Amino acid sequence: MAAPVRRDQELELTIDRLAYGGNGVARLNGFVVFVRRGLPGDRVRARVTKVQRRHAEALVTEVLEPGSQRVDAPCAHYPACGGCRFQDLAYDAQVAAKHDQVADAFQRIGGLAAPPLEPIVPADDVFHYRNKLEYSFTQLEDGPTLGFHKAGRWDEVLEVEKCWLTTDFGNALRNAVREWAKGERLVAYDQAEQTGYLRHLVVREGRNTGQALVQLVTARGEKFDTAHFVELMRGFPEVRSLHWSENDSPAEVTNLPTKLLWGEEAIEEELGGLRFRVRPNAFLQTNTAMAERLYGIASEFAALTGEETVYDLYCGIGTIGLTLARSALTVWGIDVSEESVACALENADLNDITNAAFFAGNVGQALEELHGRSGDPDVVVVDPPRAGLAGKALRRLGEIAAPRIVYVSCNPTTLAGDVKRLRDDYGYELLRARPVDMFPHTPHVECVALLERSQAPV
Ligand SMILES: C[S@@+](CC[C@H](N)C(=O)[O-])C[C@H]1O[C@@H](n2cnc3c(N)ncnc32)[C@H](O)[C@@H]1O
């Protein structure tokens, strides 16, 4: 049957709920339309942007009657800026929607009629919570400036004067770099033309230590007075580590080799009473306060007594493993990023933790070797990227058959799929799951899940 709508058609729709990813869901005689910028309860006019056999996509052109949970967004750049999606949805409604999305993923993808889902943990602070921001340079008539990509645009950057997700320090530093770039008459890189010089600015803040790391990314060549830039950055007492990277490829990346312009190689952050060294390319959860809550739930689910061998897979800089090491016999971590593993090893030393070891490698390939070296684990913690456990990593994990798996996930849809495979192929049952909102005003939601083996592998 043909779809009942066509591209560019204007529709009047009522938004029922938010789908995972942030679009409103409406139905037109049963046919599903995903509506960008539609919030629950809204009556909207929307233009169809894409039509598929089973559903269509549309963009709100006018809110005819606002839903009862709409609020005023405080940020002057909202909704043009691509950083936040829901500043105009009451926070209670945001967390309720995220909780429902996790439940829906377990039901639909995980095949669990009644998932053992516990109430979502809301964020402590709904603004100013990020400890890392990556800005892009763009060229305006009066010179280069800094901001974020416009919502839905990879090719256009919006100048930002005040971002509500960072701190006063973060805003002041970014604006100072903007004025410096103008004063130096430098030119922003143009992605389409692949010309120009200034590309990105990355700012990381140890929120519990007050230490900041700054990384400037340019095209190839030293076209600025580094001493002057160092002097400017040293004007901010928080800045402890100043790096410069050159990127001569068209790819918009910041994960690059860095040259230390001034200060320490790394900064420190404190989480759960432990100190962590953070280098420019190492992974650190971007909401420090909620990372502590997330790790607290992972510790509770791991239920260690001091006798256990624990694996920390996708360990990053060792934050989860070192948190657990205090209550375990041994901890063994794997991460593909050598820079993160170098930090994890330093972090063990920094905290006088001697029962944790970390190795660089791809989990799918390195897990077997680790198993040979460490023996059977009692608890395996996994914290993979959004794609979840890749086929080989999941198979190896299932074959190792640890009694208990604690799965920390940033994507409920891949979590639910992995839970289903661990149940169907390896006899694991989902016992508990707790969503955590680390990223207010965005569609992202974390979830910690506890799985235990109820039967021998099939
Ligand atoms: C979501 S982060 C979790 C890091 C850490 N557990 C934390 O809480 O800070 C995912 C980590 O997986 C690592 N990673 C991605 N793919 C991997 C793979 N195939 N094998 C091992 N590590 C991988 C990344 O380098 C990153 O540090």
The ligand as a Tripos MOL2 file, in Angstrom:
@<TRIPOS>MOLECULE
LIG
   27    29     1     0     0
SMALL
NO_CHARGES

@<TRIPOS>ATOM
      1 C1         31.6270    4.8220   26.4030 C.3       1 LIG1
      2 S1         33.3740    4.8260   26.5380 S.3       1 LIG1
      3 C2         33.5630    4.1420   28.1410 C.3       1 LIG1
      4 C3         34.8630    4.4400   28.8370 C.3       1 LIG1
      5 C4         34.8980    4.2120   30.3410 C.3       1 LIG1
      6 N1         34.2960    2.9840   30.7470 N.3       1 LIG1
      7 C5         34.3050    5.4020   31.0880 C.2       1 LIG1
      8 O1         33.2610    5.2670   31.7410 O.co2     1 LIG1
      9 O2         34.8970    6.4820   31.0440 O.co2     1 LIG1
     10 C6         33.7880    3.5770   25.4140 C.3       1 LIG1
     11 C7         35.2520    3.2410   25.3320 C.3       1 LIG1
     12 O3         35.3680    2.1350   24.4310 O.3       1 LIG1
     13 C8         36.5870    2.2490   23.7410 C.3       1 LIG1
     14 N2         36.4310    1.3650   22.5650 N.ar      1 LIG1
     15 C9         35.7070    1.5750   21.4430 C.ar      1 LIG1
     16 N3         35.7310    0.5070   20.6470 N.ar      1 LIG1
     17 C10        36.4800   -0.4440   21.2810 C.ar      1 LIG1
     18 C11        36.8740   -1.7760   20.9890 C.ar      1 LIG1
     19 N4         36.4640   -2.3530   19.8750 N.pl3     1 LIG1
     20 N5         37.6390   -2.4380   21.8580 N.ar      1 LIG1
     21 C12        38.0590   -1.8230   23.0140 C.ar      1 LIG1
     22 N6         37.7080   -0.5670   23.3550 N.ar      1 LIG1
     23 C13        36.9390    0.1160   22.5100 C.ar      1 LIG1
     24 C14        36.7570    3.7250   23.5100 C.3       1 LIG1
     25 O4         38.1320    4.0510   23.3330 O.3       1 LIG1
     26 C15        36.1620    4.3150   24.8080 C.3       1 LIG1
     27 O5         37.1750    4.5460   25.7620 O.3       1 LIG1
@<TRIPOS>BOND
     1     1     2 1
     2     2     3 1
     3     2    10 1
     4     3     4 1
     5     4     5 1
     6     5     6 1
     7     5     7 1
     8     7     8 2
     9     7     9 1
    10    10    11 1
    11    11    12 1
    12    11    26 1
    13    12    13 1
    14    13    14 1
    15    13    24 1
    16    14    15 ar
    17    14    23 ar
    18    15    16 ar
    19    16    17 ar
    20    17    18 ar
    21    17    23 ar
    22    18    19 1
    23    18    20 ar
    24    20    21 ar
    25    21    22 ar
    26    22    23 ar
    27    24    25 1
    28    24    26 1
    29    26    27 1
@<TRIPOS>SUBSTRUCTURE
     1 LIG1         1 GROUP 0 **** ****
